[in-house]
Amino acid sequence: MKPETITPMRSAFLLLPVAVLLFASCATTPPKRYAMVTGLKPEKEAYYRELHAKPWPSVMARLRECNIRNYSIHRTEIGGKPYLFGYFEYVGSDFDADMEKMAADPETQRWWKETDPCQRPLPEALKKGEIWTNAEEVFYTP
């Protein structure tokens, strides 16, 4: 009996499972999206904008180390009062641990000492001693 020869077509079928495994291993978990809101004190708006026009490199590095990506802050007015809306994507696997790591960072704490007084927390955040109020996602399209 003659051994089977591997034709190019048969070779492709033999490699298909390997290709599928390689592509599957490259797949990543989609980021978790977060949105939040807080008020902005009108008398502090210029300073808040100035801080964010030139954010401290150490704070930006810590955000990245803590798996925060695509972070943006937007401003609008509601009822004549300024508000900030923040959005970011979390790409890590332990959000609470990463947020604790960020909160323990001395440079981040120093940054917050500059930015927190510019903000006017909503009542529900204020009750918890927080600045930002989390917003629930009700719609998303990739």
Buried (B, 14 or more C-beta within 10 A) or exposed (E): EEEEEEEEEEEEEEEEEEEEEEEEEEEEEEBEEBBBBBBBBEEBBEBBEEBEEEEBEEBEEBBEEBBBEEBEBEEEEEEEEBBBBBBBBBBBEEBEEBBEBBEEBEEBEEBBEBBEEBBBBBEEBBEEEBBBBEEEEEEEEE
